[in-house]
């Protein structure tokens, strides 16, 4: 049997930014503070794009999003305009840390790491993630654990509808979901001395989306003296209690790694990317759209005169209407490069509501990744350092919205997540320079005495070895 120092525990807290964990809420998180006080910590730089599914996959594979073929929660099916699919673990061409360890006979338990449905077969246990369909009964491997998990947690919610007006109801559901997940984590951790145990908690992300404007005076829609003013702080305090209860069972000599996949920040608003494309002549709509919030697929697009269209979200995905690739494509393949250059120039020149440059950052997947597998967009665009979401709907009175076009929303993602490594024999706190998420997988393997595959793009972080 391996000693505890040869094993590892990873606690994944979705969307937690450095300023909240290391500063604002550190005083209500004594258990996490103790890990910081006897370990190394700092900013974990996310990938492009800093979206949950690709970001966690990058962290645990050591490969970039393009090589994994992951660009967000949903992907456009080839040779279609509207049809999308949700990526599954089985679609990813490179192994995650737990798959590498499983092949070596190491015992692993993974809870909720995305993409996690259907749950992959591992040498141990895998409980699927927030993308699990409602009512699914095949959410864990092995299947004979389903009833046990439901019993331990008093149910097991995978996600909640968080973009909703009844914030009190959403808050209660989110607090309950975190308690469920950590109860199951404690139960499964006690089953055996796992070589590798990893938990993902999506709830911090949902709390930020639902309640950010109630605690942050810098939020453009800050709501002072609200009944929800303490909700985020209360959540972090409760989360710390759950972490503390879990850590009681973790041997002192076992390394503990706390991570977030990206950060969060106040949402300034939304930029209506398809309305802008229409105004600039890239997208042609046959008849004016009168109803605000009309999805592009419900508008009458004239594809014979459309060269580009976009999808909304934390960032804009721009697709070109390429001849021979799209159903009604008109852009010759030898003119794609020219169109990309023109779009990049025009996007970079967008000005915000105050007349100053919005600061659009335009990325080409085929340029920033070692390879671009799967179904990448032609361009990826961040507006205002991601403070402005991309709205794909039409019919709005202007190009800028103060709220999300898909429902109430207070926050957006940022590139800076966190890492905390509490190691045996370390009794002082050291803040390290910023690190990259892509380097976590090879660091985990190296710490566990496993040879890092030569194909991995990430490299072990010496300061964490």
Secondary structure as the mmCIF struct_conf table of DSSP 4:
data_model
#
loop_
_struct_conf.conf_type_id
_struct_conf.id
_struct_conf.beg_label_comp_id
_struct_conf.beg_label_asym_id
_struct_conf.beg_label_seq_id
_struct_conf.end_label_comp_id
_struct_conf.end_label_asym_id
_struct_conf.end_label_seq_id
HELX_RH_3T_P HELX_RH_3T_P1 UNK A 4 UNK A 6
STRN STRN1 UNK A 8 UNK A 13
TURN_TY1_P TURN_TY1_P1 UNK A 14 UNK A 15
HELX_RH_AL_P HELX_RH_AL_P1 UNK A 18 UNK A 18
HELX_RH_PI_P HELX_RH_PI_P1 UNK A 19 UNK A 24
TURN_TY1_P TURN_TY1_P2 UNK A 25 UNK A 25
HELX_RH_3T_P HELX_RH_3T_P2 UNK A 26 UNK A 28
HELX_RH_AL_P HELX_RH_AL_P2 UNK A 30 UNK A 37
TURN_TY1_P TURN_TY1_P3 UNK A 38 UNK A 38
STRN STRN2 UNK A 39 UNK A 45
BEND BEND1 UNK A 48 UNK A 49
HELX_RH_AL_P HELX_RH_AL_P3 UNK A 52 UNK A 61
HELX_RH_AL_P HELX_RH_AL_P4 UNK A 65 UNK A 68
TURN_TY1_P TURN_TY1_P4 UNK A 69 UNK A 69
BEND BEND2 UNK A 72 UNK A 73
STRN STRN3 UNK A 74 UNK A 76
HELX_LH_PP_P HELX_LH_PP_P1 UNK A 77 UNK A 77
TURN_TY1_P TURN_TY1_P5 UNK A 78 UNK A 79
BEND BEND3 UNK A 81 UNK A 82
STRN STRN4 UNK A 84 UNK A 86
HELX_RH_3T_P HELX_RH_3T_P3 UNK A 89 UNK A 91
BEND BEND4 UNK A 93 UNK A 94
HELX_RH_AL_P HELX_RH_AL_P5 UNK A 97 UNK A 103
TURN_TY1_P TURN_TY1_P6 UNK A 104 UNK A 105
STRN STRN5 UNK A 108 UNK A 111
BEND BEND5 UNK A 112 UNK A 112
HELX_LH_PP_P HELX_LH_PP_P2 UNK A 113 UNK A 113
BEND BEND6 UNK A 114 UNK A 115
BEND BEND7 UNK A 117 UNK A 118
HELX_LH_PP_P HELX_LH_PP_P3 UNK A 119 UNK A 121
BEND BEND8 UNK A 123 UNK A 123
STRN STRN6 UNK A 124 UNK A 127
TURN_TY1_P TURN_TY1_P7 UNK A 130 UNK A 131
HELX_LH_PP_P HELX_LH_PP_P4 UNK A 132 UNK A 133
TURN_TY1_P TURN_TY1_P8 UNK A 134 UNK A 135
BEND BEND9 UNK A 137 UNK A 137
STRN STRN7 UNK A 140 UNK A 141
BEND BEND10 UNK A 142 UNK A 142
HELX_RH_3T_P HELX_RH_3T_P4 UNK A 143 UNK A 145
HELX_RH_AL_P HELX_RH_AL_P6 UNK A 146 UNK A 153
TURN_TY1_P TURN_TY1_P9 UNK A 154 UNK A 154
BEND BEND11 UNK A 155 UNK A 155
BEND BEND12 UNK A 163 UNK A 165
HELX_RH_AL_P HELX_RH_AL_P7 UNK A 167 UNK A 189
TURN_TY1_P TURN_TY1_P10 UNK A 190 UNK A 191
BEND BEND13 UNK A 192 UNK A 192
BEND BEND14 UNK A 195 UNK A 195
STRN STRN8 UNK A 196 UNK A 201
HELX_RH_AL_P HELX_RH_AL_P8 UNK A 203 UNK A 211
HELX_RH_3T_P HELX_RH_3T_P5 UNK A 212 UNK A 214
TURN_TY1_P TURN_TY1_P11 UNK A 215 UNK A 215
TURN_TY1_P TURN_TY1_P12 UNK A 217 UNK A 218
BEND BEND15 UNK A 219 UNK A 219
TURN_TY1_P TURN_TY1_P13 UNK A 220 UNK A 221
TURN_TY1_P TURN_TY1_P14 UNK A 224 UNK A 225
TURN_TY1_P TURN_TY1_P15 UNK A 227 UNK A 230
HELX_RH_AL_P HELX_RH_AL_P9 UNK A 231 UNK A 247
TURN_TY1_P TURN_TY1_P16 UNK A 248 UNK A 249
BEND BEND16 UNK A 250 UNK A 250
TURN_TY1_P TURN_TY1_P17 UNK A 252 UNK A 253
BEND BEND17 UNK A 254 UNK A 254
STRN STRN9 UNK A 255 UNK A 259
BEND BEND18 UNK A 261 UNK A 262
STRN STRN10 UNK A 263 UNK A 266
STRN STRN11 UNK A 269 UNK A 272
HELX_RH_AL_P HELX_RH_AL_P10 UNK A 273 UNK A 279
TURN_TY1_P TURN_TY1_P18 UNK A 280 UNK A 281
BEND BEND19 UNK A 282 UNK A 283
STRN STRN12 UNK A 285 UNK A 285
BEND BEND20 UNK A 286 UNK A 287
BEND BEND21 UNK A 291 UNK A 291
TURN_TY1_P TURN_TY1_P19 UNK A 292 UNK A 293
STRN STRN13 UNK A 294 UNK A 294
HELX_RH_3T_P HELX_RH_3T_P6 UNK A 296 UNK A 298
BEND BEND22 UNK A 299 UNK A 299
STRN STRN14 UNK A 301 UNK A 301
HELX_RH_3T_P HELX_RH_3T_P7 UNK A 303 UNK A 305
STRN STRN15 UNK A 308 UNK A 311
STRN STRN16 UNK A 313 UNK A 313
BEND BEND23 UNK A 314 UNK A 315
STRN STRN17 UNK A 316 UNK A 320
STRN STRN18 UNK A 322 UNK A 322
TURN_TY1_P TURN_TY1_P20 UNK A 323 UNK A 325
BEND BEND24 UNK A 326 UNK A 326
TURN_TY1_P TURN_TY1_P21 UNK A 327 UNK A 328
STRN STRN19 UNK A 331 UNK A 331
HELX_RH_3T_P HELX_RH_3T_P8 UNK A 333 UNK A 335
HELX_RH_AL_P HELX_RH_AL_P11 UNK A 336 UNK A 348
TURN_TY1_P TURN_TY1_P22 UNK A 349 UNK A 349
STRN STRN20 UNK A 351 UNK A 351
TURN_TY1_P TURN_TY1_P23 UNK A 353 UNK A 354
BEND BEND25 UNK A 355 UNK A 356
STRN STRN21 UNK A 357 UNK A 357
STRN STRN22 UNK A 361 UNK A 363
HELX_RH_AL_P HELX_RH_AL_P12 UNK A 365 UNK A 368
BEND BEND26 UNK A 369 UNK A 370
BEND BEND27 UNK A 374 UNK A 375
BEND BEND28 UNK A 378 UNK A 378
STRN STRN23 UNK A 379 UNK A 382
STRN STRN24 UNK A 383 UNK A 383
TURN_TY1_P TURN_TY1_P24 UNK A 384 UNK A 387
STRN STRN25 UNK A 388 UNK A 391
STRN STRN26 UNK A 394 UNK A 394
BEND BEND29 UNK A 397 UNK A 399
STRN STRN27 UNK A 400 UNK A 401
BEND BEND30 UNK A 402 UNK A 403
TURN_TY1_P TURN_TY1_P25 UNK A 405 UNK A 406
BEND BEND31 UNK A 407 UNK A 407
STRN STRN28 UNK A 411 UNK A 414
BEND BEND32 UNK A 415 UNK A 415
STRN STRN29 UNK A 416 UNK A 422
TURN_TY1_P TURN_TY1_P26 UNK A 424 UNK A 425
BEND BEND33 UNK A 428 UNK A 428
STRN STRN30 UNK A 430 UNK A 431
HELX_LH_PP_P HELX_LH_PP_P5 UNK A 432 UNK A 434
STRN STRN31 UNK A 435 UNK A 436
HELX_RH_3T_P HELX_RH_3T_P9 UNK A 437 UNK A 439
HELX_RH_AL_P HELX_RH_AL_P13 UNK A 440 UNK A 447
TURN_TY1_P TURN_TY1_P27 UNK A 448 UNK A 449
HELX_LH_PP_P HELX_LH_PP_P6 UNK A 451 UNK A 453
TURN_TY1_P TURN_TY1_P28 UNK A 454 UNK A 455
BEND BEND34 UNK A 457 UNK A 458
HELX_RH_3T_P HELX_RH_3T_P10 UNK A 462 UNK A 464
#
